[in-house]
Amino acid sequence: MTEENINKTLEKAKADNIKLVQLQFTDIHGIIKSVTIPIEKLKENLKREHGLMAALLKALLIFSILKKRLF
């Protein structure tokens, strides 16, 4: 994710008064996992771009933005 995209995402989150981002996924055993992070930590996690957490954050942000546009 580029710096510009990260900044646009954070601006949108601030405009929508989003305080927390909740991440949910299913592990390889089918057990639901959940992590909630403050919006202030989102940029740090997106910049790392490593492992499952970065991929989940990107997918959930895209889904969240699309969901708001559709509904």
MDAnalysis code that builds the backbone (N, CA, C; Angstrom):
import MDAnalysis as mda
import numpy as np

u = mda.Universe.empty(213, n_residues=71, atom_resindex=np.repeat(np.arange(71), 3), trajectory=True)
u.add_TopologyAttr("name", ["N", "CA", "C"] * 71)
u.add_TopologyAttr("resid", np.arange(1, 72))
u.add_TopologyAttr("resname", ["MET", "THR", "GLU", "GLU", "ASN", "ILE", "ASN", "LYS", "THR", "LEU", "GLU", "LYS", "ALA", "LYS", "ALA", "ASP", "ASN", "ILE", "LYS", "LEU", "VAL", "GLN", "LEU", "GLN", "PHE", "THR", "ASP", "ILE", "HIS", "GLY", "ILE", "ILE", "LYS", "SER", "VAL", "THR", "ILE", "PRO", "ILE", "GLU", "LYS", "LEU", "LYS", "GLU", "ASN", "LEU", "LYS", "ARG", "GLU", "HIS", "GLY", "LEU", "MET", "ALA", "ALA", "LEU", "LEU", "LYS", "ALA", "LEU", "LEU", "ILE", "PHE", "SER", "ILE", "LEU", "LYS", "LYS", "ARG", "LEU", "PHE"])
u.atoms.positions = np.array([
    [0.855, -1.164, 0.000],
    [0.000, 0.000, 0.000],
    [0.903, 1.230, 0.000],
    [0.600, 2.162, -0.873],
    [1.435, 3.361, -0.968],
    [1.132, 4.321, 0.179],
    [2.066, 5.204, 0.424],
    [1.890, 6.219, 1.471],
    [0.640, 7.061, 1.198],
    [0.415, 7.372, -0.081],
    [-0.758, 8.169, -0.459],
    [-2.051, 7.432, -0.127],
    [-2.108, 6.130, -0.432],
    [-3.306, 5.340, -0.127],
    [-3.532, 5.207, 1.374],
    [-2.444, 5.035, 2.098],
    [-2.560, 4.944, 3.559],
    [-3.123, 6.244, 4.118],
    [-2.590, 7.368, 3.656],
    [-3.071, 8.669, 4.137],
    [-4.531, 8.914, 3.774],
    [-4.935, 8.541, 2.561],
    [-6.343, 8.699, 2.158],
    [-7.250, 7.847, 3.034],
    [-6.812, 6.631, 3.324],
    [-7.597, 5.727, 4.163],
    [-7.746, 6.302, 5.568],
    [-6.667, 6.812, 6.122],
    [-6.718, 7.385, 7.464],
    [-7.564, 8.660, 7.505],
    [-7.501, 9.468, 6.454],
    [-8.347, 10.665, 6.372],
    [-9.824, 10.282, 6.346],
    [-10.141, 9.251, 5.562],
    [-11.532, 8.778, 5.470],
    [-11.998, 8.244, 6.828],
    [-11.132, 7.494, 7.495],
    [-11.476, 6.959, 8.808],
    [-11.712, 8.088, 9.807],
    [-10.880, 9.120, 9.750],
    [-11.043, 10.265, 10.647],
    [-12.354, 10.997, 10.350],
    [-12.665, 11.178, 9.062],
    [-13.908, 11.851, 8.671],
    [-15.133, 11.063, 9.139],
    [-15.019, 9.730, 9.153],
    [-16.119, 8.863, 9.590],
    [-16.099, 8.606, 11.096],
    [-15.151, 9.271, 11.797],
    [-15.030, 9.158, 13.252],
    [-14.775, 7.720, 13.709],
    [-13.976, 6.982, 12.950],
    [-13.631, 5.610, 13.299],
    [-12.512, 5.643, 14.333],
    [-12.720, 4.941, 15.424],
    [-11.738, 4.916, 16.516],
    [-10.975, 3.591, 16.585],
    [-11.636, 2.503, 16.209],
    [-11.054, 1.169, 16.295],
    [-11.269, 0.416, 14.989],
    [-10.338, -0.472, 14.685],
    [-10.474, -1.350, 13.525],
    [-10.449, -2.773, 14.051],
    [-11.494, -3.534, 13.745],
    [-11.557, -4.916, 14.206],
    [-11.260, -5.846, 13.037],
    [-10.336, -6.747, 13.256],
    [-9.942, -7.718, 12.249],
    [-10.410, -9.093, 12.694],
    [-11.071, -9.805, 11.805],
    [-11.515, -11.156, 12.104],
    [-11.112, -12.063, 10.954],
    [-10.673, -13.247, 11.299],
    [-10.316, -14.230, 10.293],
    [-10.429, -15.615, 10.910],
    [-10.394, -16.608, 10.059],
    [-10.452, -17.990, 10.501],
    [-9.077, -18.610, 10.319],
    [-8.574, -19.255, 11.358],
    [-7.263, -19.886, 11.241],
    [-7.379, -21.207, 10.477],
    [-6.266, -21.883, 10.326],
    [-6.273, -23.109, 9.510],
    [-7.079, -24.239, 10.138],
    [-7.446, -24.101, 11.418],
    [-8.256, -25.101, 12.103],
    [-9.743, -24.730, 12.101],
    [-10.083, -23.608, 11.463],
    [-11.472, -23.174, 11.397],
    [-11.937, -22.390, 12.611],
    [-11.008, -21.988, 13.447],
    [-11.353, -21.228, 14.645],
    [-11.264, -19.739, 14.329],
    [-12.316, -19.013, 14.706],
    [-12.354, -17.574, 14.446],
    [-11.399, -16.850, 15.378],
    [-10.593, -15.987, 14.788],
    [-9.656, -15.139, 15.538],
    [-10.070, -13.696, 15.326],
    [-9.839, -12.864, 16.326],
    [-10.224, -11.464, 16.234],
    [-9.186, -10.597, 16.933],
    [-8.875, -9.478, 16.301],
    [-7.947, -8.515, 16.870],
    [-8.542, -7.129, 16.656],
    [-8.544, -6.309, 17.686],
    [-9.011, -4.931, 17.569],
    [-7.840, -4.009, 17.854],
    [-7.612, -3.080, 16.936],
    [-6.513, -2.130, 17.115],
    [-7.058, -0.710, 17.036],
    [-6.445, 0.224, 17.768],
    [-6.862, 1.623, 17.651],
    [-6.462, 2.165, 16.283],
    [-7.217, 3.094, 15.769],
    [-6.958, 3.657, 14.447],
    [-5.552, 4.258, 14.371],
    [-5.026, 4.713, 15.505],
    [-3.685, 5.292, 15.529],
    [-2.605, 4.278, 15.154],
    [-2.870, 2.993, 15.367],
    [-1.908, 1.933, 15.052],
    [-2.063, 1.408, 13.619],
    [-3.095, 1.839, 12.947],
    [-3.371, 1.319, 11.609],
    [-2.255, 1.662, 10.623],
    [-1.802, 2.900, 10.624],
    [-0.755, 3.309, 9.687],
    [0.517, 2.490, 9.905],
    [0.876, 2.333, 11.143],
    [2.068, 1.549, 11.495],
    [1.961, 0.119, 10.955],
    [0.795, -0.494, 11.107],
    [0.599, -1.865, 10.644],
    [0.556, -1.961, 9.123],
    [-0.023, -0.977, 8.473],
    [-0.075, -1.000, 7.015],
    [1.305, -0.778, 6.400],
    [2.117, 0.039, 7.050],
    [3.460, 0.315, 6.528],
    [4.372, -0.906, 6.607],
    [4.162, -1.750, 7.573],
    [5.004, -2.937, 7.751],
    [4.897, -3.880, 6.559],
    [3.685, -4.020, 6.056],
    [3.408, -4.883, 4.907],
    [4.072, -6.249, 5.035],
    [3.843, -6.894, 6.129],
    [4.366, -8.245, 6.266],
    [3.295, -9.165, 6.824],
    [3.325, -10.361, 6.380],
    [2.499, -11.413, 6.936],
    [1.009, -11.225, 6.771],
    [0.310, -12.025, 7.509],
    [-1.141, -12.101, 7.433],
    [-1.816, -10.819, 7.878],
    [-1.284, -10.165, 8.905],
    [-1.935, -8.967, 9.445],
    [-2.054, -7.871, 8.393],
    [-0.998, -7.620, 7.642],
    [-1.045, -6.589, 6.609],
    [-2.059, -6.953, 5.533],
    [-2.084, -8.194, 5.127],
    [-3.037, -8.641, 4.108],
    [-4.471, -8.499, 4.608],
    [-4.696, -8.871, 5.858],
    [-6.041, -8.741, 6.432],
    [-6.470, -7.288, 6.522],
    [-5.567, -6.432, 6.972],
    [-5.897, -5.012, 7.073],
    [-6.289, -4.443, 5.720],
    [-5.528, -4.760, 4.703],
    [-5.822, -4.253, 3.362],
    [-7.181, -4.750, 2.879],
    [-7.429, -6.036, 3.030],
    [-8.696, -6.610, 2.566],
    [-9.878, -6.008, 3.320],
    [-9.750, -5.865, 4.625],
    [-10.854, -5.324, 5.409],
    [-11.096, -3.850, 5.126],
    [-10.049, -3.096, 4.891],
    [-10.222, -1.685, 4.556],
    [-10.948, -1.530, 3.228],
    [-10.552, -2.316, 2.265],
    [-11.213, -2.263, 0.957],
    [-12.676, -2.653, 1.103],
    [-12.941, -3.730, 1.844],
    [-14.314, -4.174, 2.054],
    [-15.136, -3.110, 2.764],
    [-14.565, -2.499, 3.793],
    [-15.271, -1.480, 4.561],
    [-15.631, -0.275, 3.694],
    [-14.689, 0.157, 2.875],
    [-14.942, 1.296, 1.997],
    [-16.021, 0.969, 0.983],
    [-15.951, -0.212, 0.383],
    [-16.964, -0.622, -0.597],
    [-18.335, -0.765, 0.061],
    [-18.364, -1.328, 1.248],
    [-19.630, -1.524, 1.955],
    [-20.315, -0.185, 2.226],
    [-19.536, 0.808, 2.639],
    [-20.109, 2.130, 2.907],
    [-20.655, 2.767, 1.637],
    [-19.995, 2.533, 0.525],
    [-20.451, 3.111, -0.746],
    [-21.720, 2.439, -1.249],
    [-21.840, 1.138, -0.974],
    [-22.995, 0.383, -1.477],
    [-24.228, 0.556, -0.611],
    [-24.039, 0.759, 0.682],
    [-25.184, 0.842, 1.593],
    [-25.257, 2.227, 2.109],
])
